[in-house]
């Protein structure tokens, strides 16, 4: 799943953009120096029922690791069909 797909899925599930989460986190004091990633991730899991990967995507946005463009009309990416390959033979 692409990073943007994570963000799109979060918006579809919660109705909130990364900026919305950032504003809430600031009010809760979660963006102050010394706050660990685990605290933020746990908050997102508990209050918004996000999975670990989705919570980490929001954390990445908070830390400036990823920048996202939110398109209100976008739909989450469909998962790519997986291709199974035969195991490699040992020579």
BELBELGI-V623170 format. One record per residue. N is the residue number from 1. RES is the residue in three letters. PSI is psi as a letter, one per 20 degrees, with the letter a starting at -180 (NA if undefined). Layout:
# BELBELGI-V623170
n: <N:N>
res: <RES:RES>
psi: <PSI:PSI>
This chain:
# BELBELGI-V623170
n: <1:2:3:4:5:6:7:8:9:10:11:12:13:14:15:16:17:18:19:20:21:22:23:24:25:26:27:28:29:30:31:32:33:34:35:36:37:38:39:40:41:42:43:44:45:46:47:48:49:50:51:52:53:54:55:56:57:58:59:60:61:62:63:64:65:66:67:68:69:70:71:72:73:74:75:76:77:78:79:80:81:82:83:84:85:86:87:88:89:90:91>
res: <UNK:UNK:UNK:UNK:UNK:UNK:UNK:UNK:UNK:UNK:UNK:UNK:UNK:UNK:UNK:UNK:UNK:UNK:UNK:UNK:UNK:UNK:UNK:UNK:UNK:UNK:UNK:UNK:UNK:UNK:UNK:UNK:UNK:UNK:UNK:UNK:UNK:UNK:UNK:UNK:UNK:UNK:UNK:UNK:UNK:UNK:UNK:UNK:UNK:UNK:UNK:UNK:UNK:UNK:UNK:UNK:UNK:UNK:UNK:UNK:UNK:UNK:UNK:UNK:UNK:UNK:UNK:UNK:UNK:UNK:UNK:UNK:UNK:UNK:UNK:UNK:UNK:UNK:UNK:UNK:UNK:UNK:UNK:UNK:UNK:UNK:UNK:UNK:UNK:UNK:UNK>
psi: <p:r:g:h:h:g:g:g:h:g:g:h:g:h:j:q:r:h:h:g:h:g:g:g:h:g:h:i:j:i:j:q:q:i:p:q:g:h:g:g:g:g:g:h:g:g:h:j:k:q:r:g:g:g:h:h:g:g:g:h:g:g:i:j:h:q:q:q:p:p:o:h:i:q:q:q:q:q:q:q:p:q:p:p:q:q:q:q:q:p:NA>
